[in-house]
Amino acid sequence: MRFKNEIARAGGVLIVTPEHDRSIPAVLKNAIDWGARPWGKNSWTGKPAFITGTSPGAFGSALAQQHLRSVMTGLGMILLGGEAYATFKPDLINEHGNVGDESTKKFLQDFVDRFALLVTRLAPAAQASAA
Ligand SMILES: Cc1cc2nc3c(=O)[nH]c(=O)nc-3n(C[C@H](O)[C@H](O)[C@H](O)COP(=O)(O)O)c2cc1C
């Protein structure tokens, strides 16, 4: 219940995922399923969302994100357009816990800025679906 309340209060949902066996990590899928139940009380509907992620494979979590996109669209979420994948390399995150590479940082920042705008624009709709 606490989880569903937190989704209801959120203006938007940002998911950063790894990739497991070319798909959504089971624990993440489980959380999404809990948020969608019980029938008729889907907490995700109308929520703006942005998906990104990283994994060591060459596709950088692209297949996990593709599956996630399909599930989230099916649940009625409003996804930010575009694709934000990054192959995980040891220097991707620096010793301060930040994205170290400047071009990757800018690439991700552009998505975050666009997502913030989407959340602002959809604020009344996201609140209405929480009521
Ligand atoms: C069961 C399992 C399956 C994975 N499958 C993939 C995969 O299909 N593609 C990929 O790029 N990485 C894969 N990985 C690597 C993860 O994306 C992740 O980078 C790695 O597990 C490190 O994160 P962790 O410390 O949170 O486990 C897999 C990891 C696990 C544990």
The ligand as a MOL file (V3000), in Angstrom:
LIG
                    3D

  0  0  0     0  0            999 V3000
M  V30 BEGIN CTAB
M  V30 COUNTS 31 33 0 0 0
M  V30 BEGIN ATOM
M  V30 1 C 20.4840 -12.7630 -14.3010 0
M  V30 2 C 21.2480 -11.6830 -15.0200 0
M  V30 3 C 21.0770 -11.5390 -16.3780 0
M  V30 4 C 21.7510 -10.5230 -17.0770 0
M  V30 5 N 21.5200 -10.3540 -18.3920 0
M  V30 6 C 22.1170 -9.3300 -19.0470 0
M  V30 7 C 21.7680 -9.0760 -20.4070 0
M  V30 8 O 20.9440 -9.7390 -21.0220 0
M  V30 9 N 22.3980 -8.0430 -21.0330 0
M  V30 10 C 23.3240 -7.2550 -20.3850 0
M  V30 11 O 23.8580 -6.3450 -21.0170 0
M  V30 12 N 23.6320 -7.4510 -19.0800 0
M  V30 13 C 23.0570 -8.4640 -18.4130 0
M  V30 14 N 23.3430 -8.6620 -17.0730 0
M  V30 15 C 24.2090 -7.6730 -16.3720 0
M  V30 16 C 23.3340 -6.6400 -15.6600 0
M  V30 17 O 22.7030 -5.7890 -16.5840 0
M  V30 18 C 24.1420 -5.7410 -14.6740 0
M  V30 19 O 24.9640 -4.8850 -15.3900 0
M  V30 20 C 24.9730 -6.5230 -13.7320 0
M  V30 21 O 24.1830 -7.5130 -13.1520 0
M  V30 22 C 25.5920 -5.5970 -12.6390 0
M  V30 23 O 24.5790 -5.0340 -11.8390 0
M  V30 24 P 24.2090 -5.6520 -10.3850 0
M  V30 25 O 25.4570 -5.4960 -9.5770 0
M  V30 26 O 23.0670 -4.7930 -9.9300 0
M  V30 27 O 23.8080 -7.0870 -10.5980 0
M  V30 28 C 22.6650 -9.6710 -16.3740 0
M  V30 29 C 22.8270 -9.8360 -14.9890 0
M  V30 30 C 22.1300 -10.8270 -14.3240 0
M  V30 31 C 22.3450 -10.9640 -12.8230 0
M  V30 END ATOM
M  V30 BEGIN BOND
M  V30 1 1 1 2
M  V30 2 1 2 3
M  V30 3 2 2 30
M  V30 4 2 3 4
M  V30 5 1 4 5
M  V30 6 1 4 28
M  V30 7 2 5 6
M  V30 8 1 6 7
M  V30 9 1 6 13
M  V30 10 2 7 8
M  V30 11 1 7 9
M  V30 12 1 9 10
M  V30 13 2 10 11
M  V30 14 1 10 12
M  V30 15 2 12 13
M  V30 16 1 13 14
M  V30 17 1 14 15
M  V30 18 1 14 28
M  V30 19 1 15 16
M  V30 20 1 16 17
M  V30 21 1 16 18
M  V30 22 1 18 19
M  V30 23 1 18 20
M  V30 24 1 20 21
M  V30 25 1 20 22
M  V30 26 1 22 23
M  V30 27 1 23 24
M  V30 28 2 24 25
M  V30 29 1 24 26
M  V30 30 1 24 27
M  V30 31 2 28 29
M  V30 32 1 29 30
M  V30 33 1 30 31
M  V30 END BOND
M  V30 END CTAB
M  END
